[in-house]
Amino acid sequence: MYKIIPSKHVQLSKSIYGISGVILRILSCESLTVEKCWAEYNRSFVKTGRVKYHCSFDYFILAIDFLYMLESIEINSKGVLSIETN
């Protein structure tokens, strides 16, 4: 089960908060579409073992929504994600 924040029984990589941090790390290098960001998450973090648990695409989208609500990222009309600059 995934939670918003980690706790004693929920590891960081299983929380929306933890997944959001990974997304911010990915977007700090370049702006990407959701699909490319998901592919980069799998390539650079899951396959290399940098995250202990692989989240589902649904939770990945929830983490993107979480970052958008916090105004940490922006999404342009073409669906490209980037770190909010304001």
C-alpha positions in Angstrom: 0.0 0.0 0.0 1.2 3.4 -0.9 0.8 6.5 1.3 1.4 10.2 0.8 4.3 10.4 3.3 6.6 7.7 4.7 6.1 6.3 8.2 7.5 3.6 10.4 5.8 1.0 8.3 5.9 2.7 4.9 9.2 3.2 3.2 10.1 6.4 1.4 10.1 4.7 -2.1 6.5 3.5 -1.4 5.2 7.0 -0.6 3.9 9.7 -2.9 6.3 12.1 -1.2 9.3 9.8 -2.1 8.2 9.2 -5.7 7.7 13.0 -6.0 11.3 13.5 -5.0 12.5 11.2 -7.7 10.4 13.0 -10.3 11.9 16.3 -9.3 15.3 14.8 -9.6 14.5 13.6 -13.1 13.0 17.0 -14.1 16.0 18.9 -12.7 18.0 17.7 -15.7 15.5 18.4 -18.5 11.8 19.0 -19.2 10.0 15.7 -20.3 6.6 14.4 -21.2 4.9 12.2 -18.7 5.8 9.1 -20.8 9.5 10.0 -21.1 9.6 10.9 -17.4 8.1 7.4 -16.6 10.7 5.7 -18.9 13.5 7.7 -17.2 12.2 6.6 -13.8 12.3 3.0 -14.8 15.7 3.2 -16.6 17.6 5.3 -14.1 16.0 4.4 -10.7 14.2 1.1 -10.9 16.5 -1.0 -13.1 19.6 0.4 -11.3 18.2 -0.4 -7.8 18.2 3.3 -6.7 14.6 2.9 -5.5 13.8 -0.2 -3.5 10.2 -0.6 -4.8 8.8 0.0 -8.2 5.6 2.0 -8.1 2.7 1.6 -10.5 2.0 4.1 -13.3 -1.1 5.2 -11.3 1.0 6.2 -8.3 3.5 7.9 -10.5 0.7 10.0 -11.9 -0.5 10.7 -8.3 3.0 11.9 -7.5 2.9 14.2 -10.5 -0.5 15.5 -9.4 0.9 16.1 -5.9 3.8 18.1 -7.3 1.4 20.1 -9.5 -0.9 20.9 -6.6 2.1 22.1 -4.6 3.1 24.3 -7.6 6.5 22.5 -7.8 6.1 21.6 -11.4 4.2 23.0 -14.4 2.7 21.2 -17.4 2.5 23.0 -20.7 -0.2 22.5 -23.4 1.9 19.8 -25.0 2.0 17.8 -21.8 5.7 18.5 -21.1 6.6 18.6 -17.4 9.1 21.1 -16.0 10.1 22.4 -12.7 8.1 25.5 -11.7 10.4 28.6 -12.0 8.2 31.2 -10.2 
